[in-house]
Amino acid sequence: MATSQGGNSYRNARTSLKPHVKSKPSQQRRNSTGSVNGKEHAAAVPGRVRVAVRLRPRNAEESVADADFADCVELQPELKRLKLRKNNWDADTYEFDEVLTEFSSQKRVYEVVARPVVESVLDGYNGTIMAYGQTGTGKTYTLGRLGEEDNAARGIMVRAMEDILADVSLDTDSVSVSYLQLYMETIQDLLDPANDNITIVEDPKTGDVSLPGASLVDIRDKQSFVELLRLGEAHRFAANTKLNTESSRSHAILMVHVKRSVKGRDAALSSENGNHSHVVKSIKPPLVRKGKLVVVDLAGSERIDKSGSEGHTLEEAKSINLSLSALGKCINALAENSAHVPFRDSKLTRLLRDSFGGTARTSLVITIGPSPRHRGETASTIMFGQRKERSKYQKDYMESIKKLEEQFVMNQRKNEESHMKSSGEIPRVSAEELADLKKMLQKETHLRKAAEGEVNNLKNQVAELKKSEASGKSEILKLHNMLEDKEGQKEKLEGEIAILQSQLLQLNLQADETRRQLDRDGLEKEMGGLNSLTSQVKHQQQASGNGEKPSIAKLFEQVGLQKILSLLEAEDADVRIHAVKVVANLAAEETNQGKIVEAGGLTSLLNLLKSSHDETIHRVAAGAIANLAMNETNQELIMAQGGISLLSMTAANAEDPQTLRMVAGAIANLCGNDKLQTKLRSEGGIKALLGMVRCRHPDVHAQVARGIANFAKCESRASSQGTKSGRSFLIEDGALPWIVQNANNEAASVRRHIELALCHLAQHEINARDMISGGALWELVRISRDCSREDIKTLAHRTLVSSPTFQAEMRRLRVNY
């Protein structure tokens, strides 16, 4: 039953007690951290933010686009360290409380990130669990996965509720939930969308935060909680950006309120005196403990230039980034023990005020991706959650021990004064009570020794770190000496490169002047020079992979890229093949692509597609063009030089699956450019993609499906922005039958792109009739129910629900949806 949160706020570990009753000192007591029976929490120092980092595995798109590049991060979970590569030979190292690899299970993530916070909430504290990271790195998967299809995939929200329900007694305790979103600095109720402007009320005396008017739903079992999450997620704002099909545009905030009643009596204490016994009963007053768990699925941080946000989506991105910046300032202020924490800079930090810092437990999991293309976003995410120095933690630990000791002494004095006031005389202490006090003192002594042992252990770890640092310096000195030794070798290599340059120049002049008179020995020298050049490039790439600083720029200066490109026009077919392989190897490195285009390499590659009849040259040249087509500026140059027509012609004449795969990959990259849609279609790009499906090879079909998905996504974006009207070009060019036929393809790489393309086509109402007559409606229904990708599944569901045409057809067919 839903109610409202009025002034029913609370403070951390607040209790309601009846008047004091004189009794024997209880063996069950609350220590200075607020736990019962001296229970210690794994959440570490109160008020400190515990940070874990989780790496998402490569997705299908990154597996294709970054196939030739190493991940930008390297994890060392046993050392709780992460290395972020600056380049191929240098990296920065960061430390975290936990480092979770791409193979870490959802259960493992919950155990190290969330369980300590949940346990503290059950003991009467407030706690916060947050997920931060670039859009598309797995925040919602980590927190909000329902796990209905795969129980092991349950996220933190569901697992936390399972632990809470297992620990409370619903006869005497209560668990209630609010589910909100913070959108454009406005708090909205996800369980009641009409309630879209909730205010924050702060108690000026206690600092408690409440939300009058927000829905508060009592939870009795896990299933009702899962249904509540599904309802709230359906109302959350999301948008389609270049970085994520379903990019969350709001911060989702789940608040779980736990109220627990603790009642009971201590065991009776009897003392014998002759034939009479005197019984003293110590009555424990009723204890009501209140705790609040806040789980925050932060909207994805993003760079505007990469996400492609425009208009209203751009304003959303600005609001998201401002609130995330305010949250970062609060975290930094808490970490530095600043006298002022800027909670009032945003509604997000105001909302978290009583569950953030102080005695509250806070865990932050930052999610990152492995793609080197997004290294800047990954670095920003890591800096947001970077762990402070170990010496600071040791200082905090010692201060906590000191506070515990002082609190213990104060509690003893208060108890003694209370007994004296209530009795009016100095109380007698029996031998049994004295023995109990001695035991308690011994226990405290053991705890203190254990704490001192922990401090000594930390000191030893610091000493080990210093030794490790000294060893690292020694290793750096050795590496420096090795570099000096390499300088001599470098001079020799530069001499060899100069000789190679001279040989290439001589061969080029001989080819221009006496091409028909070349003897066999001259040809072998030319081939040998090219083989040597190819080996040089491959050696440089291997050196880059081994962490050595590459010298591609030096190679360009000494050999001359123009000389290499001139060999692409040589009459001898073997010379051209070797030359195009060299250019393709260079084009695989992003840093070389601009130089190749400036030197006319793109034009030469397109001319090879036009003039050459050799299948090998077509395959290698198309692969090089596909690499260059990953850049938006290069895409426009390719189209301006008739590249789509040449690629279409090559596809029509090719039979080799690998050649077709390279050509399809190049066209698929061009399909992702919003500005080229009309021209690409008019020059036969869509028909060229469809023509390549004659080859049954799954890799070719995967590239064709990727191109269609990219084209459909750009069309959907243009339609929503009002720059595109009328039916989809894909439907007009006859792509719909192949899309429907392969919507449930056995190959996951084909099926995922086709499912996404169908969802994008269905978002434009004018396409609905064609899709119904083509059988696409049934596939959309299947995707909305059975798709393994949660974001695509949700997109299909929303599209079906929002389309009047689809709704009318499903009612006509009596489809229960």
C-alpha angles and dihedrals in degrees: 000000000000120000134165131261103237123165089319093123126142145194128241113284091354115167137190112222135183119232115295118270119202109249146144114290103275121240088213107070140154116249124215093275092059101249126132121246090009091288111177123216127225089218090093122214114012114248094021121118111236109211129203127177123213124194119213115217120243114280124220094267093051091046088061102034096042098034092121096044133076123237114272092229135056119197127212101185095171089060093035089236137132127201118208112199115228090188138326095301108028135055141174120232124217132182127218137177088248133010113202118194127214087264095057112121125232088248092055091049091051094048096054101032109032113017096074090052093047091050091052091050089054087053091056105270133120117246138184132204117189135181119206131177149103116309112274098025097111109268095136090042090054096046110024108030107133096202095213094141096034115026092199090061094066112135132225095272094057095041092049092052090049090056093045094050090047092054102044131069109229090205093068103010133061135211119193132174139207121190117198141164129213106215122174090341091307122116112223131184111240090195092052110027092187088067095075106148110052117172128220117233120196122194105233092211103043102021091230116157122222136172111214111207098020115131114257113194124193113230120213102164143009096256094059089050092052090050089051091052091049091051093049094047091054089060096047119112115249136165139194112249134166090257099047136015092215104029111177110234096191140050110252113214122192115192119194116190116200123191117183130185117209116191134164150107130259117238115277117259114221128192122188122222115173111299092338129078126203115209121199114191120201109209115205111215119235112271124208114193122192125192134171127208117198119192113190122194098194118210112255117273111231145175111240095221092055100040092050092223114176137172112346092000088058091054089050091052091051092051091048093050093047093053091046089051090052090050090051091052091053092049091050092048091051092047091052094045089239117186090229123048110188097226092149095061092092141008090244093062092041089054092051096044099108093039097047126072126347111065092338120112115231130188124186122193114192117200123208138177128226099229114122088210089070098042092125092057091045091052091050091050092049092050090052092060101029114149121239125238120291092236090063091054090050090052091049090049093053091047090052091052090050091050090049091053093048092048091050091054092047092050091051091052093047092050092050092048091047092053092048094050095047096048100034090222141065106278121237117243116214123214090251092052090048090051090050091051090050090052090050091049091049090050091052089048091053091048091051092049089050090051091049089049090053090050090051089049090053090049090052090050090052089051090050090051090052090051089049089051091052090049089050091053089051090050090050090053090052091050089050090055090048090052090053089052089050091055090071091049089048092057090052091049091049089054090051091048090052089053090048090051091052091049093050092049091049092049091050092052091047090050091053096046107031106016094142093046098054111128124215094263091055091050091050090052090052091049091046091052091051092046089051091050091049090050090049092055093045090047090053091050092050090048089053090053091051093054097258118138108256122227101204091131090053090049090054091051095049103036098031121232090223090062091052092049092049090063089063086077096049116130094228110088094213091054091052092048092052092045095051090049090055091050091047091052090051092047091057088072112076092213091061098048097082092050092050092052093045091051092053096257094135091054091048092051092050090048089054090057088052102043106028125081095189114115093209092055090048092051096048094041092050090051091052091048090050090056092049090047091066088080117078094219091051090049091061091047091051091052092045091055094051093259096150091055091050092047090048091051091049091050092050092054100038125097101170110100092217092054090049090048091054093047092046090049092053093049091045090057090051090050090065094065112097093203096056101051099105096040093045091053095045092052092053102260096138094046090048090055092049091047091058093062087081083084108080095207110125093219090058091048090049092056092045090051091049091053092050091048091050091049092048092049092052090048091050091050092048092049093051090049092049096243094111128053134170131039122331116273087227091061093044091052092051100253096131098082092054091045092053092044092055099037089105097035116159091233108084093208090058096040096051094053093045092050089051092048091052091052092050093048091050093054090074108073094209089067094054098090093050091048092051093050090045094053095250094125092071091050091051090052090050092048092050090054108031109023113126092213108081095203094052091044091053092046091053092048093051092047093052093046095048097047115089091196094054091044092052092048093049090051089049091051090043092237108169103225 
